[in-house]
């Protein structure tokens, strides 16, 4: 009985995640994130000169 409940919960969570998943529509921004860039609510945060060197 408990295993059926767990499976049902996993299915529900999976379906919910699929409904809320967003596609990456800016691959150039994804490349910046992989390179270590930081974004705060949609804006690129520049590093201070002392840290950039």
PDB file of N, CA, C and O in Angstrom:
ATOM      1  N   UNK A   1       0.824  -1.192   0.000  1.00  0.00           N
ATOM      2  CA  UNK A   1       0.000   0.000   0.000  1.00  0.00           C
ATOM      3  C   UNK A   1       0.871   1.259   0.000  1.00  0.00           C
ATOM      4  O   UNK A   1       0.629   2.186  -0.773  1.00  0.00           O
ATOM      5  N   UNK A   2       1.879   1.288   0.865  1.00  0.00           N
ATOM      6  CA  UNK A   2       2.749   2.457   0.944  1.00  0.00           C
ATOM      7  C   UNK A   2       3.541   2.639  -0.348  1.00  0.00           C
ATOM      8  O   UNK A   2       3.785   3.769  -0.770  1.00  0.00           O
ATOM      9  N   UNK A   3       3.945   1.535  -0.980  1.00  0.00           N
ATOM     10  CA  UNK A   3       4.718   1.647  -2.220  1.00  0.00           C
ATOM     11  C   UNK A   3       3.867   2.255  -3.334  1.00  0.00           C
ATOM     12  O   UNK A   3       4.380   3.012  -4.159  1.00  0.00           O
ATOM     13  N   UNK A   4       2.575   1.934  -3.366  1.00  0.00           N
ATOM     14  CA  UNK A   4       1.684   2.540  -4.374  1.00  0.00           C
ATOM     15  C   UNK A   4       1.546   4.038  -4.143  1.00  0.00           C
ATOM     16  O   UNK A   4       1.496   4.821  -5.092  1.00  0.00           O
ATOM     17  N   UNK A   5       1.485   4.426  -2.888  1.00  0.00           N
ATOM     18  CA  UNK A   5       1.387   5.845  -2.552  1.00  0.00           C
ATOM     19  C   UNK A   5       2.655   6.585  -2.977  1.00  0.00           C
ATOM     20  O   UNK A   5       2.584   7.692  -3.512  1.00  0.00           O
ATOM     21  N   UNK A   6       3.795   5.980  -2.741  1.00  0.00           N
ATOM     22  CA  UNK A   6       5.065   6.588  -3.131  1.00  0.00           C
ATOM     23  C   UNK A   6       5.154   6.729  -4.644  1.00  0.00           C
ATOM     24  O   UNK A   6       5.572   7.772  -5.147  1.00  0.00           O
ATOM     25  N   UNK A   7       4.763   5.689  -5.373  1.00  0.00           N
ATOM     26  CA  UNK A   7       4.792   5.743  -6.835  1.00  0.00           C
ATOM     27  C   UNK A   7       3.839   6.819  -7.335  1.00  0.00           C
ATOM     28  O   UNK A   7       4.181   7.569  -8.250  1.00  0.00           O
ATOM     29  N   UNK A   8       2.653   6.906  -6.751  1.00  0.00           N
ATOM     30  CA  UNK A   8       1.690   7.935  -7.163  1.00  0.00           C
ATOM     31  C   UNK A   8       2.240   9.327  -6.904  1.00  0.00           C
ATOM     32  O   UNK A   8       2.065  10.229  -7.723  1.00  0.00           O
ATOM     33  N   UNK A   9       2.903   9.507  -5.768  1.00  0.00           N
ATOM     34  CA  UNK A   9       3.490  10.803  -5.451  1.00  0.00           C
ATOM     35  C   UNK A   9       4.612  11.153  -6.415  1.00  0.00           C
ATOM     36  O   UNK A   9       4.712  12.296  -6.861  1.00  0.00           O
ATOM     37  N   UNK A  10       5.450  10.188  -6.740  1.00  0.00           N
ATOM     38  CA  UNK A  10       6.537  10.429  -7.700  1.00  0.00           C
ATOM     39  C   UNK A  10       5.988  10.803  -9.072  1.00  0.00           C
ATOM     40  O   UNK A  10       6.517  11.697  -9.734  1.00  0.00           O
ATOM     41  N   UNK A  11       4.937  10.125  -9.496  1.00  0.00           N
ATOM     42  CA  UNK A  11       4.331  10.446 -10.792  1.00  0.00           C
ATOM     43  C   UNK A  11       3.767  11.862 -10.770  1.00  0.00           C
ATOM     44  O   UNK A  11       3.946  12.618 -11.724  1.00  0.00           O
ATOM     45  N   UNK A  12       3.094  12.220  -9.693  1.00  0.00           N
ATOM     46  CA  UNK A  12       2.522  13.559  -9.584  1.00  0.00           C
ATOM     47  C   UNK A  12       3.608  14.626  -9.594  1.00  0.00           C
ATOM     48  O   UNK A  12       3.465  15.653 -10.258  1.00  0.00           O
ATOM     49  N   UNK A  13       4.693  14.391  -8.862  1.00  0.00           N
ATOM     50  CA  UNK A  13       5.795  15.350  -8.839  1.00  0.00           C
ATOM     51  C   UNK A  13       6.459  15.484 -10.207  1.00  0.00           C
ATOM     52  O   UNK A  13       6.820  16.585 -10.622  1.00  0.00           O
ATOM     53  N   UNK A  14       6.616  14.367 -10.898  1.00  0.00           N
ATOM     54  CA  UNK A  14       7.217  14.391 -12.236  1.00  0.00           C
ATOM     55  C   UNK A  14       6.354  15.179 -13.204  1.00  0.00           C
ATOM     56  O   UNK A  14       6.861  15.997 -13.972  1.00  0.00           O
ATOM     57  N   UNK A  15       5.053  14.936 -13.170  1.00  0.00           N
ATOM     58  CA  UNK A  15       4.141  15.663 -14.065  1.00  0.00           C
ATOM     59  C   UNK A  15       4.133  17.147 -13.749  1.00  0.00           C
ATOM     60  O   UNK A  15       4.088  17.974 -14.660  1.00  0.00           O
ATOM     61  N   UNK A  16       4.175  17.494 -12.474  1.00  0.00           N
ATOM     62  CA  UNK A  16       4.198  18.897 -12.084  1.00  0.00           C
ATOM     63  C   UNK A  16       5.471  19.572 -12.566  1.00  0.00           C
ATOM     64  O   UNK A  16       5.430  20.700 -13.057  1.00  0.00           O
ATOM     65  N   UNK A  17       6.600  18.889 -12.429  1.00  0.00           N
ATOM     66  CA  UNK A  17       7.875  19.457 -12.884  1.00  0.00           C
ATOM     67  C   UNK A  17       7.869  19.663 -14.391  1.00  0.00           C
ATOM     68  O   UNK A  17       8.404  20.657 -14.883  1.00  0.00           O
ATOM     69  N   UNK A  18       7.270  18.738 -15.126  1.00  0.00           N
ATOM     70  CA  UNK A  18       7.213  18.878 -16.579  1.00  0.00           C
ATOM     71  C   UNK A  18       6.341  20.055 -16.980  1.00  0.00           C
ATOM     72  O   UNK A  18       6.635  20.733 -17.964  1.00  0.00           O
ATOM     73  N   UNK A  19       5.277  20.309 -16.235  1.00  0.00           N
ATOM     74  CA  UNK A  19       4.386  21.427 -16.541  1.00  0.00           C
ATOM     75  C   UNK A  19       5.053  22.772 -16.280  1.00  0.00           C
ATOM     76  O   UNK A  19       4.720  23.762 -16.932  1.00  0.00           O
ATOM     77  N   UNK A  20       5.992  22.821 -15.334  1.00  0.00           N
ATOM     78  CA  UNK A  20       6.606  24.079 -14.952  1.00  0.00           C
ATOM     79  C   UNK A  20       7.998  24.285 -15.528  1.00  0.00           C
ATOM     80  O   UNK A  20       8.649  25.293 -15.254  1.00  0.00           O
ATOM     81  N   UNK A  21       8.443  23.347 -16.309  1.00  0.00           N
ATOM     82  CA  UNK A  21       9.785  23.448 -16.885  1.00  0.00           C
ATOM     83  C   UNK A  21       9.819  24.540 -17.944  1.00  0.00           C
ATOM     84  O   UNK A  21       8.883  24.680 -18.732  1.00  0.00           O
ATOM     85  N   UNK A  22      10.894  25.308 -17.960  1.00  0.00           N
ATOM     86  CA  UNK A  22      11.041  26.381 -18.946  1.00  0.00           C
ATOM     87  C   UNK A  22      12.174  26.034 -19.896  1.00  0.00           C
ATOM     88  O   UNK A  22      13.206  25.494 -19.497  1.00  0.00           O
ATOM     89  N   UNK A  23      11.958  26.352 -21.141  1.00  0.00           N
ATOM     90  CA  UNK A  23      12.983  26.110 -22.150  1.00  0.00           C
ATOM     91  C   UNK A  23      14.020  27.228 -22.097  1.00  0.00           C
ATOM     92  O   UNK A  23      13.701  28.373 -21.779  1.00  0.00           O
ATOM     93  N   UNK A  24      15.240  26.884 -22.408  1.00  0.00           N
ATOM     94  CA  UNK A  24      16.284  27.895 -22.505  1.00  0.00           C
ATOM     95  C   UNK A  24      16.134  28.563 -23.862  1.00  0.00           C
ATOM     96  O   UNK A  24      16.360  27.934 -24.895  1.00  0.00           O
ATOM     97  N   UNK A  25      15.755  29.829 -23.862  1.00  0.00           N
ATOM     98  CA  UNK A  25      15.545  30.528 -25.125  1.00  0.00           C
ATOM     99  C   UNK A  25      16.659  31.535 -25.414  1.00  0.00           C
ATOM    100  O   UNK A  25      16.556  32.327 -26.351  1.00  0.00           O
ATOM    101  N   UNK A  26      17.708  31.501 -24.618  1.00  0.00           N
ATOM    102  CA  UNK A  26      18.859  32.384 -24.831  1.00  0.00           C
ATOM    103  C   UNK A  26      20.143  31.605 -24.594  1.00  0.00           C
ATOM    104  O   UNK A  26      20.753  31.721 -23.531  1.00  0.00           O
ATOM    105  N   UNK A  27      20.557  30.810 -25.582  1.00  0.00           N
ATOM    106  CA  UNK A  27      21.747  29.983 -25.368  1.00  0.00           C
ATOM    107  C   UNK A  27      23.005  30.791 -25.067  1.00  0.00           C
ATOM    108  O   UNK A  27      23.908  30.289 -24.399  1.00  0.00           O
ATOM    109  N   UNK A  28      23.082  32.031 -25.546  1.00  0.00           N
ATOM    110  CA  UNK A  28      24.256  32.842 -25.244  1.00  0.00           C
ATOM    111  C   UNK A  28      24.309  33.186 -23.751  1.00  0.00           C
ATOM    112  O   UNK A  28      25.398  33.331 -23.195  1.00  0.00           O
ATOM    113  N   UNK A  29      23.154  33.317 -23.097  1.00  0.00           N
ATOM    114  CA  UNK A  29      23.138  33.571 -21.661  1.00  0.00           C
ATOM    115  C   UNK A  29      23.508  32.312 -20.888  1.00  0.00           C
ATOM    116  O   UNK A  29      24.160  32.388 -19.847  1.00  0.00           O
ATOM    117  N   UNK A  30      23.094  31.161 -21.394  1.00  0.00           N
ATOM    118  CA  UNK A  30      23.463  29.892 -20.750  1.00  0.00           C
ATOM    119  C   UNK A  30      24.978  29.732 -20.770  1.00  0.00           C
ATOM    120  O   UNK A  30      25.559  29.232 -19.807  1.00  0.00           O
ATOM    121  N   UNK A  31      25.622  30.150 -21.856  1.00  0.00           N
ATOM    122  CA  UNK A  31      27.084  30.076 -21.950  1.00  0.00           C
ATOM    123  C   UNK A  31      27.729  30.985 -20.904  1.00  0.00           C
ATOM    124  O   UNK A  31      28.741  30.616 -20.308  1.00  0.00           O
ATOM    125  N   UNK A  32      27.161  32.157 -20.675  1.00  0.00           N
ATOM    126  CA  UNK A  32      27.690  33.063 -19.651  1.00  0.00           C
ATOM    127  C   UNK A  32      27.586  32.439 -18.261  1.00  0.00           C
ATOM    128  O   UNK A  32      28.512  32.548 -17.457  1.00  0.00           O
ATOM    129  N   UNK A  33      26.461  31.786 -17.981  1.00  0.00           N
ATOM    130  CA  UNK A  33      26.267  31.150 -16.678  1.00  0.00           C
ATOM    131  C   UNK A  33      27.279  30.024 -16.484  1.00  0.00           C
ATOM    132  O   UNK A  33      27.845  29.873 -15.402  1.00  0.00           O
ATOM    133  N   UNK A  34      27.504  29.236 -17.533  1.00  0.00           N
ATOM    134  CA  UNK A  34      28.502  28.166 -17.435  1.00  0.00           C
ATOM    135  C   UNK A  34      29.897  28.730 -17.184  1.00  0.00           C
ATOM    136  O   UNK A  34      30.726  28.083 -16.544  1.00  0.00           O
ATOM    137  N   UNK A  35      30.157  29.944 -17.691  1.00  0.00           N
ATOM    138  CA  UNK A  35      31.465  30.578 -17.508  1.00  0.00           C
ATOM    139  C   UNK A  35      31.593  31.249 -16.146  1.00  0.00           C
ATOM    140  O   UNK A  35      32.664  31.749 -15.804  1.00  0.00           O
ATOM    141  N   UNK A  36      30.503  31.268 -15.357  1.00  0.00           N
ATOM    142  CA  UNK A  36      30.570  31.813 -14.007  1.00  0.00           C
ATOM    143  C   UNK A  36      29.901  33.159 -13.822  1.00  0.00           C
ATOM    144  O   UNK A  36      30.020  33.751 -12.749  1.00  0.00           O
ATOM    145  N   UNK A  37      29.202  33.665 -14.825  1.00  0.00           N
ATOM    146  CA  UNK A  37      28.517  34.954 -14.689  1.00  0.00           C
ATOM    147  C   UNK A  37      27.371  34.824 -13.689  1.00  0.00           C
ATOM    148  O   UNK A  37      26.788  33.752 -13.525  1.00  0.00           O
ATOM    149  N   UNK A  38      27.063  35.931 -13.027  1.00  0.00           N
ATOM    150  CA  UNK A  38      25.957  35.954 -12.061  1.00  0.00           C
ATOM    151  C   UNK A  38      24.859  36.863 -12.573  1.00  0.00           C
ATOM    152  O   UNK A  38      25.126  37.918 -13.148  1.00  0.00           O
ATOM    153  N   UNK A  39      23.628  36.447 -12.359  1.00  0.00           N
ATOM    154  CA  UNK A  39      22.461  37.242 -12.724  1.00  0.00           C
ATOM    155  C   UNK A  39      21.611  37.441 -11.478  1.00  0.00           C
ATOM    156  O   UNK A  39      21.427  36.516 -10.686  1.00  0.00           O
ATOM    157  N   UNK A  40      21.102  38.639 -11.312  1.00  0.00           N
ATOM    158  CA  UNK A  40      20.148  38.926 -10.244  1.00  0.00           C
ATOM    159  C   UNK A  40      18.917  39.490 -10.908  1.00  0.00           C
ATOM    160  O   UNK A  40      19.016  40.425 -11.702  1.00  0.00           O
ATOM    161  N   UNK A  41      17.746  38.936 -10.597  1.00  0.00           N
ATOM    162  CA  UNK A  41      16.478  39.164 -11.279  1.00  0.00           C
ATOM    163  C   UNK A  41      16.590  39.691 -12.713  1.00  0.00           C
ATOM    164  O   UNK A  41      16.123  40.785 -13.029  1.00  0.00           O
ATOM    165  N   UNK A  42      17.217  38.886 -13.565  1.00  0.00           N
ATOM    166  CA  UNK A  42      17.240  39.184 -14.982  1.00  0.00           C
ATOM    167  C   UNK A  42      18.345  40.097 -15.463  1.00  0.00           C
ATOM    168  O   UNK A  42      18.405  40.409 -16.653  1.00  0.00           O
ATOM    169  N   UNK A  43      19.221  40.537 -14.577  1.00  0.00           N
ATOM    170  CA  UNK A  43      20.287  41.456 -14.972  1.00  0.00           C
ATOM    171  C   UNK A  43      21.645  40.852 -14.651  1.00  0.00           C
ATOM    172  O   UNK A  43      21.842  40.257 -13.591  1.00  0.00           O
ATOM    173  N   UNK A  44      22.571  41.012 -15.576  1.00  0.00           N
ATOM    174  CA  UNK A  44      23.932  40.539 -15.381  1.00  0.00           C
ATOM    175  C   UNK A  44      24.620  41.392 -14.334  1.00  0.00           C
ATOM    176  O   UNK A  44      24.594  42.620 -14.419  1.00  0.00           O
ATOM    177  N   UNK A  45      25.239  40.754 -13.342  1.00  0.00           N
ATOM    178  CA  UNK A  45      25.940  41.464 -12.276  1.00  0.00           C
ATOM    179  C   UNK A  45      27.414  41.487 -12.636  1.00  0.00           C
ATOM    180  O   UNK A  45      28.045  40.440 -12.783  1.00  0.00           O
ATOM    181  N   UNK A  46      27.954  42.682 -12.776  1.00  0.00           N
ATOM    182  CA  UNK A  46      29.370  42.842 -13.115  1.00  0.00           C
ATOM    183  C   UNK A  46      30.226  42.583 -11.893  1.00  0.00           C
ATOM    184  O   UNK A  46      29.831  42.876 -10.765  1.00  0.00           O
ATOM    185  N   UNK A  47      31.406  42.028 -12.132  1.00  0.00           N
ATOM    186  CA  UNK A  47      32.342  41.803 -11.034  1.00  0.00           C
ATOM    187  C   UNK A  47      33.128  43.080 -10.774  1.00  0.00           C
ATOM    188  O   UNK A  47      33.441  43.814 -11.711  1.00  0.00           O
ATOM    189  N   UNK A  48      33.452  43.355  -9.508  1.00  0.00           N
ATOM    190  CA  UNK A  48      34.316  44.513  -9.225  1.00  0.00           C
ATOM    191  C   UNK A  48      35.688  44.294  -9.872  1.00  0.00           C
ATOM    192  O   UNK A  48      36.113  43.154 -10.059  1.00  0.00           O
ATOM    193  N   UNK A  49      36.372  45.380 -10.212  1.00  0.00           N
ATOM    194  CA  UNK A  49      37.675  45.303 -10.880  1.00  0.00           C
ATOM    195  C   UNK A  49      38.678  44.483 -10.089  1.00  0.00           C
ATOM    196  O   UNK A  49      39.492  43.773 -10.680  1.00  0.00           O
ATOM    197  N   UNK A  50      38.637  44.566  -8.752  1.00  0.00           N
ATOM    198  CA  UNK A  50      39.584  43.828  -7.913  1.00  0.00           C
ATOM    199  C   UNK A  50      39.422  42.310  -8.087  1.00  0.00           C
ATOM    200  O   UNK A  50      40.407  41.575  -8.043  1.00  0.00           O
ATOM    201  N   UNK A  51      38.205  41.851  -8.281  1.00  0.00           N
ATOM    202  CA  UNK A  51      37.958  40.427  -8.452  1.00  0.00           C
ATOM    203  C   UNK A  51      38.133  39.974  -9.892  1.00  0.00           C
ATOM    204  O   UNK A  51      38.375  38.793 -10.139  1.00  0.00           O
ATOM    205  N   UNK A  52      38.017  40.878 -10.835  1.00  0.00           N
ATOM    206  CA  UNK A  52      38.088  40.524 -12.251  1.00  0.00           C
ATOM    207  C   UNK A  52      39.510  40.157 -12.668  1.00  0.00           C
ATOM    208  O   UNK A  52      39.696  39.407 -13.627  1.00  0.00           O
ATOM    209  N   UNK A  53      40.489  40.662 -11.980  1.00  0.00           N
ATOM    210  CA  UNK A  53      41.885  40.424 -12.354  1.00  0.00           C
ATOM    211  C   UNK A  53      42.395  39.078 -11.928  1.00  0.00           C
ATOM    212  O   UNK A  53      43.555  38.750 -12.180  1.00  0.00           O
TER     213      UNK A  53
END
